[in-house]
Amino acid sequence: MSPNPTHSLVRERGCLVYARSLRVRAPVERTFGVVEGLGGDRGWLFADWLWQLRGTIDECVGGIGMSRPRRDPDQLRVGDALDFWRVQHLDRNRFLRLEAEMKLPGRAWLQFHVEPGEEGTILRSEALFLPKGILGHLYWAAFYPAHVLLFNGLLRAIAAAAEN
């Protein structure tokens, strides 16, 4: 695993996109297997208490929270509920896109790309947010530092789990 994820923040087709990537010394299939196993009873591998807190906040504002169980602990299908996410696109061992179903001032997606790389796998994740109005932009700005910490830690935890 490379020591720290490389990252970038860009605006793409109206979305704010925070992308990061990491080299993983594990095969694509094992790396994607860790990604596909995130959430549910297994948790999110890094700062799970923050994911739980976000779910609790979502429930307090009338959202679905984290109370929905996974259909299967290891494999996902398009349309599956995954905590406060919904599987929108799945190309096993290559790509997973989750769409947020929590209450937000905009729309959000979390996606993972897994591809063969030098000595293993290149793991890339992107958090995309399409803000709705000024409240959406304020939300992004307020939570951006937490998202950097959370998503970089998640990427490193996925890599560590795949490498063990």
C-alpha positions as CSV (number, residue, x, y, z in Angstrom):
1,M,0.0,0.0,0.0
2,S,1.3,3.5,-0.8
3,P,1.6,5.4,2.5
4,N,-1.1,8.1,1.7
5,P,-3.8,8.3,-0.9
6,T,-3.4,10.9,-3.6
7,H,-6.4,13.1,-3.8
8,S,-8.0,15.9,-5.8
9,L,-11.0,18.2,-5.5
10,V,-12.7,19.2,-8.8
11,R,-16.0,20.4,-10.1
12,E,-17.5,18.2,-12.8
13,R,-20.9,18.7,-14.5
14,G,-22.2,20.6,-11.5
15,C,-20.9,18.1,-9.0
16,L,-18.2,18.7,-6.4
17,V,-16.0,15.6,-6.6
18,Y,-13.4,14.6,-4.0
19,A,-11.3,11.8,-5.5
20,R,-8.5,9.8,-4.0
21,S,-6.5,6.7,-5.1
22,L,-4.1,4.2,-3.5
23,R,-1.9,1.4,-4.7
24,V,-2.9,-1.9,-3.0
25,R,-0.6,-4.9,-2.9
26,A,-3.4,-7.4,-3.4
27,P,-5.3,-8.8,-6.3
28,V,-8.2,-6.9,-7.9
29,E,-10.7,-9.6,-6.8
30,R,-9.6,-9.5,-3.1
31,T,-9.6,-5.7,-3.1
32,F,-13.0,-5.4,-4.6
33,G,-14.3,-8.1,-2.2
34,V,-13.4,-5.8,0.7
35,V,-15.2,-2.9,-1.0
36,E,-18.3,-5.0,-1.7
37,G,-18.3,-6.2,2.0
38,L,-18.5,-2.7,3.5
39,G,-21.3,-1.6,5.7
40,G,-24.0,-3.6,7.4
41,D,-23.0,-5.7,10.4
42,R,-19.3,-5.5,9.3
43,G,-19.2,-1.7,9.5
44,W,-17.1,0.7,7.4
45,L,-13.6,-0.4,8.5
46,F,-12.6,3.1,9.6
47,A,-14.3,5.4,12.1
48,D,-17.4,3.3,12.1
49,W,-18.7,5.4,14.9
50,L,-18.8,8.4,12.6
51,W,-20.9,6.5,10.0
52,Q,-23.2,5.5,12.9
53,L,-23.4,9.1,14.1
54,R,-24.3,10.2,10.6
55,G,-27.0,7.6,10.5
56,T,-28.4,8.8,13.8
57,I,-28.5,12.4,12.6
58,D,-30.3,11.3,9.5
59,E,-32.9,9.5,11.5
60,C,-33.4,12.6,13.7
61,V,-34.2,14.7,10.7
62,G,-36.7,12.1,9.3
63,G,-34.3,10.1,7.1
64,I,-33.7,6.3,7.0
65,G,-30.6,6.2,9.1
66,M,-28.5,3.0,9.3
67,S,-31.3,0.6,10.3
68,R,-31.7,-1.3,7.0
69,P,-30.0,-4.7,6.9
70,R,-27.9,-5.9,4.0
71,R,-29.4,-8.6,1.8
72,D,-26.1,-10.5,1.8
73,P,-23.0,-9.8,3.8
74,D,-20.5,-10.4,1.0
75,Q,-22.1,-9.6,-2.4
76,L,-24.2,-6.7,-3.6
77,R,-26.7,-6.3,-6.4
78,V,-28.0,-3.2,-8.1
79,G,-30.9,-1.9,-6.1
80,D,-29.6,-3.3,-2.7
81,A,-29.9,-1.1,0.4
82,L,-26.6,-0.6,2.1
83,D,-27.1,1.4,5.3
84,F,-28.1,4.9,4.1
85,W,-26.9,4.1,0.6
86,R,-28.5,2.3,-2.4
87,V,-26.4,0.3,-4.9
88,Q,-26.9,2.2,-8.2
89,H,-24.2,0.6,-10.4
90,L,-22.1,-2.5,-10.0
91,D,-19.5,-4.0,-12.3
92,R,-18.0,-6.7,-10.1
93,N,-14.3,-6.4,-9.6
94,R,-14.2,-3.1,-11.4
95,F,-16.7,-0.5,-10.2
96,L,-19.3,0.2,-7.5
97,R,-21.5,3.3,-7.2
98,L,-23.6,4.0,-4.2
99,E,-26.3,6.7,-4.1
100,A,-27.0,8.4,-0.8
101,E,-30.6,8.1,0.5
102,M,-30.0,10.2,3.6
103,K,-31.5,13.7,4.0
104,L,-29.1,16.1,2.3
105,P,-29.2,19.5,0.7
106,G,-28.4,17.9,-2.6
107,R,-27.6,14.5,-4.0
108,A,-24.5,12.4,-3.2
109,W,-22.7,9.4,-4.5
110,L,-19.8,7.3,-3.3
111,Q,-18.0,5.2,-5.9
112,F,-15.1,2.9,-6.0
113,H,-13.0,1.9,-9.0
114,V,-10.7,-1.1,-8.8
115,E,-8.2,-1.9,-11.6
116,P,-5.0,-3.9,-12.1
117,G,-1.9,-1.9,-11.3
118,E,1.8,-2.4,-10.8
119,E,2.2,-5.1,-8.2
120,G,-1.5,-5.3,-7.4
121,T,-4.4,-3.0,-7.7
122,I,-5.2,0.7,-8.0
123,L,-8.1,1.5,-5.7
124,R,-9.8,4.8,-6.4
125,S,-12.8,6.3,-4.6
126,E,-14.8,9.4,-5.4
127,A,-17.3,11.3,-3.3
128,L,-19.6,13.2,-5.5
129,F,-22.0,15.9,-4.3
130,L,-24.5,17.8,-6.4
131,P,-25.4,20.7,-4.1
132,K,-28.9,22.2,-4.0
133,G,-28.7,25.9,-3.5
134,I,-26.6,27.8,-1.0
135,L,-27.5,25.3,1.8
136,G,-25.9,22.5,-0.3
137,H,-22.7,24.5,-0.8
138,L,-22.5,25.4,2.9
139,Y,-23.0,21.7,3.8
140,W,-20.1,20.7,1.5
141,A,-17.8,23.3,2.9
142,A,-18.7,22.5,6.5
143,F,-18.2,18.8,6.2
144,Y,-15.3,18.7,3.7
145,P,-12.6,18.4,6.3
146,A,-14.5,15.5,7.9
147,H,-15.0,13.8,4.6
148,V,-11.3,14.1,3.7
149,L,-10.4,12.4,7.0
150,L,-13.1,9.8,6.7
151,F,-12.6,8.8,3.1
152,N,-8.8,8.8,3.2
153,G,-9.0,6.6,6.3
154,L,-11.6,4.3,4.6
155,L,-9.3,3.9,1.6
156,R,-6.3,2.9,3.7
157,A,-8.5,0.5,5.7
158,I,-9.8,-1.2,2.6
159,A,-6.2,-1.5,1.4
160,A,-5.0,-3.0,4.7
161,A,-7.9,-5.5,4.8
162,A,-7.2,-6.6,1.2
163,E,-3.5,-7.0,1.9
164,N,-4.0,-9.2,5.0
